Amino acid sequence: MDRSYDLFEILPDGSPIWKCAVAGHENAVQQLRELARHTSNELRIMHLSTNTIIAVLNAPPHSGDTPRPQNRPSEST
């Protein structure tokens, strides 16, 4: 028996919008890719029974990936 997965679109303000429920992992991934063709917003596959994110597309870059400004040596006066 295939697990049921729910697909969500995450709006720029962080609000999740439920898009559909899909039976089976491969079907969920295929549906996620199809949805990604029509939006640049983040999309997620979730297994709600275990509250697990299975896959993400169009995710914004992780804030940890941005370089930090270099500390400048203090100037002597």
N, C-alpha and C positions, 0 to 999 in steps of 0.2 A: 504494500500500500504506500502510495506517495504522500509525502508530507505536504501540508498546505503552507504557502508562503504569501505574504502580503507585500505589495510594492507601493512605495511612497515617493512623492516628489517633495523636496524640501525647498520652500520658497526663499527668496533672498533675506526675508526677515526672520528666517528660522522656523516658520510654521510648516508642519508636515501636512501634506494633502494625500489621503489614501487614493490610490489609482485603481487597484484591482487585487484579487486573490487568484493564485495560480497553484495548481497541483503539480508537484514534482520540481526538483532542483533545476534540471535542464530547461524545462518550460519557463521557469521563473527567470533564468538568465537570458533566454531568448526574448522574453517579453520586456525585460529591462533594457536590452540593447535596442529594441524597437522603440520604446519610449524615449530613449536617449537621442534618437534621430530627430525628435520633434521639440526638444527643449535643451537649454544649456544649464538648467537648474540641476542641483544634486538629486540623484535618484538612489533609492535603497531597496534591497530585498531584505525583509525581516521574517524570522520565524517567531511569531508572537507567543507561542506556547512556552518558549524558552527565553523570550526577550533577547534574541540574538540577531545581530546584523550579519547577514550572510555575504552581501556584496554591495559595493557602492560604485556609481559612475558619476562623472562630472563633479567630483568633489573639489571644493576650493583648496588651494595649497595649504598645507599645515603651517600654522604660525611658527612652529619650531624650525621650519625650513628657511625662513628669512634670515639673512645675515644680520648680526648685531653690530651696531656702530662700535668702532674701535675707540678705546679710551685714549685720549691724548695725554702725553706726559705734561704734568703741570709746569707752567713757566716760572722761572725764578724772577723775583723782583729785586 
